Amino acid sequence: MVSRNSVVPAFLILLLLFATTTAQQKTESSPSGFVLEIVFVSGVPPAYQNVPRSESTPGRAWYARFNQVKGWQLPPGANPVRAVNIVHFFRGETATINVSVMRGKKFHDVEEMVATNELAENQTWQVEALKNFGVEPFVIRLVRVGSTLAEPPAIRNLTKSIEVVGIEPVISTLPRFKLTLHNVAAKDIDAVKLEIRDGQKLLMTTMPGGIDGRPLVRGGENVEVGVWPEVRAEPAAGNYKPTVPVGQELLIKGLIFTDGSFEGDYESAAVHESWQLGCRIELRRIVPLLTNAASPVESVSASAPANLRSQLEALNFEVADTDLGGLRARFPARNQDSLKSWVEGAIHSTRKDLLDELKGFQTSSDIARFRTWLIAAEERYSNWLARLDEKNSTR
């Protein structure tokens, strides 16, 4: 997730746009009642992050807006910091907080750990270690706010094939809602574009879609997605408190069918198709590596995780003009360079997700666990590619 209080470039916005339904539907079965209050730029009101109780589903947010340390120089050969990543969860009476930086020439290709800390209620942590990466320290405080229920935003629907069944608040530390949508069309829907707005001002944008090339919702069926209103920091007793401004509106701006047709927002359709193309390009590269690594799985040795990582890291990120021809023909009114950027973003993101999965095996000697993971990964990514190829055949 990208912080809504951050000013972010397009290659970060895409990662917020493509929130999956799995991420959207995670529930707070037992709200912790705590948030992290994060000052990411001195003099700017803080952002808030809900602190989950479960270590298995930690909270996280990226901050692309930060101040650089004056006079700091990027070491030769190092990639610049694109964002600061904060991952956190509640453990007993304290919150565990991991701070890392995301590096890359243009995308988040490498994550580097900065520092870890435990905070009790009202404790503050100034993350001085960020200075080693040229980033002015963030200030993080653990604050108790209790669980909240907020009034749902007004809804405006610009589509014809989606009907709103209802929206209801979910008991959570920071306000969130469950939006139930009905697909009245006979065709399956791949993704829906949602915006939270305050009049003409855009506050939040997401594009919930199906996982691994699956549709978001079948024809004639319902789907539930999460909605988070804008939360702002308001001055209170010499500090701040999280508040939800009244008058926010949820705009259902457009949708994309699995056959590539769409309703509403042209831009959303172009972005979605670019993202799908990027995933297909990258899956064509990584699926053969997974297949070869898993064949036969009985012969997979202790060196296999490192070998697979090396092979993935040796792949290029190039996009051929021939790969972009069909996309550019379908969306001639869209800036052609931006279409390519979305494709590249999907390529980088898909590969990084797989590399992140491999991290857990870098220091592990449990080869049986790696073999089990490898079989599942090869099946998952192969099926994902097959679904995208099938969709592409209908274009």
ABEGO torsion letter per residue (X at the ends): XBBAABBBBAAAAAAAABBBAAAAABBBABBAGBBBBBBABBGBBBBBBBBBABAABBBBBBBABBBBBBGBBBBBGBBBBABBBBBBBBBEABBBBBBBBBBEAABBABBBBABBBBBBBGBBBBBAAAAAAGBBBBBBBBBBAEBBBBBBBBBBBABAABBBAEBBBBBBABBBBBBBBBBABABBBABBBBBBBBEABBABBBBBBBBGGBBABBBGBBBBBBBBBBBBBBBBGGBBBBBBBBGBBBBBABBBBAAGBBBEBAAAAAAAAAAAAAAAAAAAAAAAAAAAAAOBAAABBAAAAAAAAAAAAABBABBBAAAAAAAAAABAABBAAAAAAAAAAAAAAAAAAAAAAAAAAAABABAAAAAAAAAAAAAAAAAAAAAAAAAAAAX
